[in-house]
Amino acid sequence: MSINARARWIAAIAALPGQLEALVAPLGPEELTTPYLAGEWTVAQNVHHLVDSHATSYIRCKLILTEERPTLKPYDQDAWASLPDGRDAEVGVSLAILRGLHARWVRFWEALPESAWERSGYHPENGPMTLAHILRVYAAHGEAHLDQIRRTLAARSF
């Protein structure tokens, strides 16, 4: 991965909290928790999932940097999204966590020495994952959930 590509992905990580907040700030509890699309998460579930997923990934990154090929524990994201804290209409706390988490994560990425980008951990479902790969995947992950929220909101009937 080139330095320019890494910079673009880091910028995407930095921008996500603000983009997400702008998208969901005008929504009320019903809009946040109504499953407008069959088989898709609600807007609130998407917001809370981004915190769960990105916090897990941030910890995985730190493990990869400080341990030799650590095993990266998977989790059941659908089960987590169905928990009460994953369905709650109060998204303010998750937005605040995401802002702080992404600020820390951006500092992590920006300070990463060139020699560390190919360090890896082993994910039982995904195989080896390098830090470079994780950066790309999670920048795209945020974009995918912004898109999912937009599609969900577009399905509302007014």
N, C-alpha and C positions, 0 to 999 in steps of 0.2 A: 504494500500500500504506500503510495507516494505521500510526501509531506503535505502537499496541497489537498489530497483526498482526506487525510487525517484532519486537517484544519476545517474542512467542510463538515465532516461528521461531528467534530467537537462543537462547531457552531450550531449544528442542529440540536445537540444535547443541551447546549446553553439556552437556545430559543424555546424549547418545548414548554417549560412551565408558563411562560407568558402567553404563548399561543393557546395553550389549554385553558388558562384562566379567562382569556378574552372570549373563547368559544362558549364556556359554560356559565360565566358570571351573570348573564341576563336570565338564566333559567330558574324556574321555581321548582319546588319539591316534586310536583307531579311530573314535570317534564324530565327531571333527573332520574326518576324511578319507574317510568312507564316503559315496558318492553315494546317499542313501536315496531320492531322487526322480529318476526318469529326466528328463534334459534340464535339471536344476537343478544349480547349484554345490553343493559340499560346504560345511559350516559354515566350515571353514578358508578356503576360497576366498572366501566372503562377507566374512570378517573382513579378509583381506588386500586384497580389492577396495576395501573402504571406505577403507583407507589410501591406496591408489593413486588412487582417484577424488577423495577429499576433498583430498589434497595437490595434485593437479592443479588442482582448482577454486580452492583458496586462492591458488595462483600466478596463475591467471587473474584472480582478483579484484584482486590487486596490479597486474597488467598494466593492467587496465581503469582503475584509479585513477591510474596514473602515465603512461599513454600515451593517445593519441587513437585511439579505435576499433581496438584491436589485433585481429589475427586470432588466434583461440583454436584451437590445434591439437587436432584430434581424435586419438583413439587406439583401438586394437582391444581392448576390455576382455576379451573372451573369450580372445584370444591372451595377454594379460597374466596372466589367471587360470590359464592352462595352464602358465605358467613354473614352474620348481621352487620359487621363493620364493612363488608364489601358491597352491601346493598343500600346502606344508609344514604339518605338524601343530603346529609350534611357533608359537603365536599370541601369546605373551607380548610379543614385540618389537613386533608390529603394534599390540597394545593400548596399549603404552606410547607409541608414536609417535602414535596417534590421540588419546590423552589430551593430550599436549603440543600437537599440531596444533590440536585443537579449543580449547584454552585460548588459543592465539594468535589463532585465527579469531574467537573471541568478542570478544577485545579489538579486533580489526580492525573488526568490525561495530558494536560499541558506540561506537567513536571516529569512525565515518564521519559526516561533516557532511551535513546535510540536502540540500545542493546536489549531493552525489555519488551519491545513490541511483539516479539515472536515467542515470548514465554507462554506456556500453555498449562491448562488444567484438563482433566478428563471428565466429560459429562456422560453418564451412562446411556442417555438417549441420543445425544448428538455427537458423541465421540470427542476427539481432541478439539479444544477451543483456545485460540491464541488471544492475547489482548487486542491485537489489531482486528481480529474477527469480531470480538465482542463489541468493540466500538462501532463498527459498521452495522452489526445486527441491531444494536439497541438504538442507534440513531434512526434507523429505518422502522424499528418497532414503535417508537413514538409517533412517527409520521403515519403509520398504519392505523394507530388508534385515533389520531385526529380525524383521519378519513372515516373510520368506523363511526365516530360520533357525528360527523357531518351527515353520513348516510342515514343514521338513526334519526336525527333531527329532521331530515328531509322527508321522512316517512310519516311525520305527524299529520293528522288531519285537523285542519283549523275550523 
